[in-house]
């Protein structure tokens, strides 16, 4: 489970930073913020001692919500 957290954390971090640098689409600022939040939610060492009372299940649900809402951010708003 920890390796999946590390993979999601690094993917979210690098994706968010890349979007902050380039900003190719209209909603990329919100998308990069979502990816950076995903990186924090998925990082295993930050949540080892359960700070803020957030359990593993709540973090997984939050990460899934962020991942599933990415297509909504990419759609054009016309």
N, C-alpha and C positions, 0 to 999 in steps of 0.2 A: 504494500500500500504506500510505503514511503517513496519508493522509486516512481510511482505514478504521480505523487505529489511534487517530487523534484522535476519531473518532465513537464508537468503543467505549469509549474512555477517559472522555470526557465523559458518555456515557450511564451507564456503570457508576458514576462518581463521583456524579452527581446522583441516580440511583436509590438508591444506598447511603445517601446522606445523607438522602434523603426517608424511607426506611424507618427510619433511626435516630431521626428526629423523631417518627414516627407510631406504629410498631410495631402494624400492624393485625391480623396473623395470628400464630399461635403460633411459627412458625419464622422470623420476620422478623429476629431478631438474627443468626442464622447466614446468612440470605440477604443481609442488608446487608453482612456481613463478606465474603461471596463476591463481591459486586458491587464493593466497595472493592479487593479483591485483583485483580479483573478490570481495574479502572481503572489500577492500577499496572502490570500485565502488558501492557496495550495502549498505554501512553504512549510514543510514539516517542523523545523526547529522553532519557528515562532509560536507554534500552537501546542508544543509538547506538554506544557504545564497548564493548559486550558485557561489562558488569560481572558478576562471579560466574560467568563462563563460560557463560552461558545464551544459546543461539542463537535466531534468529528462529523456527525450526521448533518448538523447545521451548516458546517463549512462545505460539505459535499453538495448539499442542496443549493447553497449560494453560488458555488462554482458552476453547477449545471444550469442555473437560471442565467448566469452571465454568458455561458457558451451558447445556450439556445436562443438568446436574444440578439446575438450578433447579426443574423440575417435581417432582422428588423432595422438595425442601424445602417446596413449597407443599401437597403432599398431606396430608390430616389423618392423624394417627397413632392412629386408633381401631381 
